[in-house]
Amino acid sequence: MDIILATKSTTPIIGQLATLMGWIMNGIYKMFDSLFGIQNLGLCIIIFSIVIFLFMTPLQVKQQKFSKLSAVMQPELQKIQKKYQGKRDQVSAQKMQEETQAVYQKYGVSPTGSCVQLLIQFPVLMALWQVIYKIPAYVSSVGEVFTDVVTKIVSVNGYTDLLQTFIKDHNMSRVSLVLDGTKATSNSIIDFLYALSPSQWKELSSMSQFSGFSKEINGAASEISKMQSFCGLNIADQPLTYIKAAFTGGAIILAIVAIMIPVLAWATQVLNYKLMPQAAVTNDSNSTMNASMKTMNTVMPLMSAVFCFTFPVGLGIYWIASAVVRSVQQVVINRLLNKIDINDLINENMKKMEKKRAKQGLPPQKITNQANQNTKNINTTKIDKGNGGGNAAEKTKKLEESYQKARNAKPGSITAKANMVRDFDERNKKK
């Protein structure tokens, strides 16, 4: 069973992003509190999910553009793979790599384009998970609720043993006290308090050892209960807890609401996968990739539902809210991409690639492609024997090196003057 930790993540990048997101969520909480008098963490989680995924929209658009181009490139890439199928020699492998690279250059994209977007999104999503899973650690407005109670508890002799016994007697498997020597840390006590149900708060305040500050305990219980309440459920509780309670005289309506959390988590995940374009999947229904994608689209939503039964309600709310936001995003992105002509998308990519190459001092892509084609023609003639003609990669490298040297020609030289004439002609063409 997973354990709640108030301690912040120390993982590089993820830890810093989580702290930043904690400030955002805390700002959302304070805004609703000051403007509308609403102190509800469930609502904050929903708004927070919307804000974060809206910030990630540009990354989503770039990834979907790559997917659209990938669908167009697939027949050409598959043709190359079929051409060299079964050929294991080094020459064939190099030619296959060159021809594959040429296809990507033709459409103005990088083979790692989609991976880059995913690598950027991964730490953001991990940080987002940290904030939702460790709310008291990152949302200061929540952590402050427990400050006075924690101070009072640590002043009691043997408080660590008392809390350990309480956790064991109430089977609080999601909470574990972190010890500093022989004493529980303040953060782990916050974990413990945040996970208490209303009835457990009452039992804690009635303990004789804590009777001297029962007023503070009851005050914190009232305040955090108001924050954690969402549709009658406590976001720190598990849906499974309400379902079990229904069989022992608990509220059936609350059990039904609790069941809806995993059900909606499953349904929204399925909707999200349905809306996502499967650009990289081939038309061959028996292909390995096609089968893998179908399996993932079936298993992942089911896993979300299973996890939601045993995870806190707050995490289920986050999963549902994020899936809904991503689905709305996908509908908008799909409509946007449907209006974009594939040729316009290729031209846009080529312009970006040429600008990047110019900054690197490389020749325009069309010159490099022409050099590759000329080299291929030389290598395929009968006149070329052995390695006399060289290969395309070497020719391209020499061309680009010569181009860079020409760009960095000594002022006043003939090459520098030729560069000035060329730049002048290029500026006139753009007018």
N, C-alpha and C positions, 0 to 999 in steps of 0.2 A: 504494500500500500504506500502511495506517495505521501511525503511529509511536507507540510506547509513550513516555509522558512521566512522569517521576517528579515533575515540577513540578505543584503543586496548581492547581486551577482558581481564577481570580480573578474569575469571573462573579458579580455580586451575587446573593445568596440561594442560588444553586446551590453556590457555593464554600463558604459557611457550613454549608449542609446536608451537603455532602460531608465536611467536617471532622468534624461531629457523627457521621455514619454511620461514618467511619473509626474514631472512638473506640469505637463499638458493636462493630464487627467485631474490633478489637484486643482488646476485652474478652472477646468470644467465644473468640478464639484463646487468650488467657491462661487462661480458665476451663477449657477442655479440656486445656490443658497442665498446669495445677496439679492438677486433680482426677483426670484419667485418663492423664496423660503422653502425650497425643495432640497432635502438631504437624503438622496437615494443613490446608492452605489450601482444598483442594477441599471438605472437610467444613464448614469455616468459611463458605464461600460459600453452601452449601445452608442452613445454620442461619441465616445472616445474611439470606438472601432470605425465609425463613419469618417471621422477626421483623419485618422491615420491612413486608411485605405484611399481616401481622396488625395492625400499627399503622394501616394504611390501610383496614381493614375498614369503619369507620364511613362513610368517604367512598364506598366501594363500595355500601354499603346505601342511602345517600341517592340515589346515581345510579340504582340499580336501581328504587327507589321512583318516581323521576321517569319512568323508562322504562315502568313499569307504568301509571301515569296517562296517559302519552303515548299508549299503545296505545288507551286509552279515549277520549281527546280527538281522535284522528286523524279519525274520521268527521265530527265537528262542524267541525273545522278545514278538512277537504277540502270540506265543503258550502259554507263561507264562500268558499273560494278559487274554487269553481265558480260561485258566485253572482256574483262580481265579475270573472270571467274575461273578458278582452278590454276591460275598462273602464279607461282610462288617465287619466281626469280626476282632479283633486285631491280633489273631494268624495267620489268613489267610493273613492279610496285611503284617505281619512280614515275613512270609514265601515267599510271593511274592517279597518282597524287597530283601531278601537273594538270591533267585534264579535269580533275575534280576542282582544283583551285581555280581553273579557268572559268568553270561554271559559276562559282561564287563571285568571281570578279565581273562576270558578265551581268550579274544582277546587283552588283554593288554592295554585297553583304560579306560579313566575315563568318567563317565556319563556327566561330565561338560566340557569335552575336547573341544567341539565346542564352548561352551559359553565363555571359557577363551580367545580363539582366537578373538571372536567378541568383547569382552570387551577391548582387547588391541587395536583393530583396530578403535573402536568407537571414542576415543579422538583424534586419528590421523586424521580421516576424518573430525571431527568437527573443528579441528585446520586448516586443509586445506581449509575448507569452509570459515573460518574467513579471511584468507589471500586473497583469490580470491575476496571475497565480500568487503573487506576493504583495497584495494591495497595501497592508499595513507598513511595509518597508518603503514603498515608493510614493504613496499618497499621504503626505504629512498630516492632512486634516483627519485622517483615520487613525494614524499612529498616536496623535496627540490625545485622543480620547482615553487612552490607557495609561498615560503618563503618571497621573496621581495614584492610580490603583497599583501600578507596578512599584512605585516608590514605597507605598505602604506595605506591600507584600514582602519586599526584600528586607524590610526592617524587622520582620518576625523571625524569631529563632527557629531553625529547622524548616524554613519555608520550602526548600527544595524537596524534602521527603514528603511534606504535606501535599504538594502539587503532584508528585510522582504517584502517590497513593490515590489521589483524586482521579488522575488519568487512567490508572489501572482499574479502579472500581467502576468507572463509567465507560470502559472499553473505547477510549479515544485513540484509535489506532492511527489517525492522521496527524497526531501531534506527538512530538518528541522533544523533551527539554534538552538543550545544549548546555553542557556543564563547563564552567571555568574553574577548574580545580574540583571542588566538591559542591559548588553553588551554581544554580541555573542562571544563565545570562538573561539580561533584560529583554533582548530580542525574542528569545524562546518563550519567555513569559507572555509577551505580546501575542506570539503564535497561539499559545494556549488560550488566552482570553478571547482572541478573535474567533476561535473555533467553538466557543461555548454556545449551547442552545439556551433559550430563555429559562427553561427549567433548571439547567445546570448553573446558570448565574444565581438563581435563588438559593440553590444548595451551597454554593460557594460563600454567599453573604451570610448564611446561617451557621457556618462553621465557627466554633467558639474561638479559635485562634485568630479569626479575622473579624470578629464581632465589633472590635473597636473602630473599624472604618467601613462598616456595612453600608453606610450612607453613600460613600464614594463608590462602592461596588455597584449598588443599585442605580446610582446616577449614570455610571459608565454603561451598565447593562441597558438602560432605557435609551441612551443616545445611540449606541451601536446597533441596537435592535431596529431603531428607526432607519438607520443607514442601510442595513442589510435586508430589509423587507422588500420583496418584489413579487407582486401578484400573490400575496399570502405566504410565499416561501421565504426562507432565510437563505441568502446567496452563499453563506458559508457551509450550509448543510448539503448532504448528498440526496438526490432524488430517491435513491434506494431506501433512505431512512424513512421518508414519508410513506413509501409503498409498504414497508414492513409495519409501520405504525397503523396503517389501515386495517391490517389483519388482527390487531390487538386492541381495537376500539378507537383508533385514531380517525381523523377526518378523511372521509372518502374523497371529498372534493379536492382537498389538497393533494391527495395521492394521484388523482387524475391530472391535476396541473403539473405535478412532478413528472408523470409519465410523458407529458407533452414535450418536456425539455429534450430528452433523447430522440423522440420521434421527429420533432422539428429539426434537430441537429442533422439527422439522417436525411430528411426530405430536402432541406436547403442545400446540403452538400451534393445530393443527386442533381438538383436543379442547376447548380453551379457547373458541374461536369457536363451536363447536357448542353449548356450554352457555350462552353469553350470549344473553339474550332480544333479539330483533330488534324492539324495540317501535316504533321510528320508521319501520319499513318497511311500506309499504302492501300490501294483498292483491293488488294488480295486478302480476302477474309481469313485465309489460312496462315497468313504471315505471322511470324513470331511477335513482331512489334504490335500488330493489331490485337493479337490475343492478350499481350501484356497490358495494353491500354484498357481493354475491356475488363480484365481482371481487376486492375487498379480502380477503375471507376465504380466497380461493384463493391470491392472490399473496403476501400477507404471510408465511404459513408457509413457502412456497417460498424466499422471500428469506432467511428465518432459516436455512434449511438451507444455502443457498449461502454465506452469510456465515460460517457455522460451519466450513466447510472451510478458510478462510484466516485466521480469527481464532484467538487462543489458546484452548486447551481450556477454560481457566477461564471465559471468556465463554460458551462453549457450556453449561457446567455451570450457570451463572447463568440462562441462557435457559430451560433445561429445568426447573430448580428453581422459578423464578418462575411458569412456565406451569402447573406442577403445583399450586402453592399457590393460584394464581388459580382453577384449575378446582375445587379442593376448596371454596374460598370461594364460588364460584358455585353449587355444589350446595346448600350450606347456605343461602345467600341465597335461592335459588329456592324451597326448602322453606318458609322463613320467610315469604316474600311470598305464597306460595300459601295460607297459613293466614290472611292478613290480608284482610278484606273491603274491597272498594274504597271503600265508603261510610265505613268507619272511617278509611281512609287520607285521604279527603277532609276528614272532620271534624277529624282531627289537623292537617292542613295549615291549615285555616281558623282553628283556635285559635291556631296560631303566627302567622298573618298578622294576626289581630286584636290580639294582644299587641304586635306590631311597630308596627301602626298607632297603637295607644294611646300608645306611647312617643314617636311622632312627632307626637302631638297631632291625629291625623286621626280622622274619624268612623268608626264600624264599617262594614265593607264592605257590609253589607246596605242601609245608608242611602244610600251612594254608588250602589249598583246601582239602588236605587229611583229616585234622582234621574235617573240615566241613562235609565231606562225611561220616566219621566214626560216627560223632555225629548224622547225619541224620539216619544212619542205626540203631543206638542204640534207637533213639526216635521212630522208626517205628516198633520195635519189641513188642511183646505182654508182654514181661517181664517187660518193662518199664511202671510203673504206676505212675500217677500224674506227678510231676516234677522231679522225681528221676534222670532222665538222663540229665536234664539241656537242654538248647537250643544251637544251633550252634554258635550264637553270643557270648554267655558267654564262651563256650569252646575255641573259637578262641582268645578271649581277654586274657584268662588265659594262653594259649599257648604262645602268643606274649609277655606277661609280663614275663613269665619264660625264654623265649629266650633272652629278653633284660637283665635280671638279670645274665644269663649265660655269655653273652657277656661282662658284666661289673664285672666279677668275680675278687676277691681279688688276686693279684699276688702271685704265689707260691701255691695256692690252687689246689685241684684235678681238679676242674672245669676249672681253667685257663690253666692247662696243657692239658686237653682234648681239649680246644679251639685251642691251639697251634698245636696239632696233626691234628685237622680238617682243620685248615687254610693251613697246609703243604700239606695235601691231595688235597685240592681244587686248590692250585697253581700248583701241579703236573699234575692235570687233564687238566689244561689250556695249558700246554706245548705240 
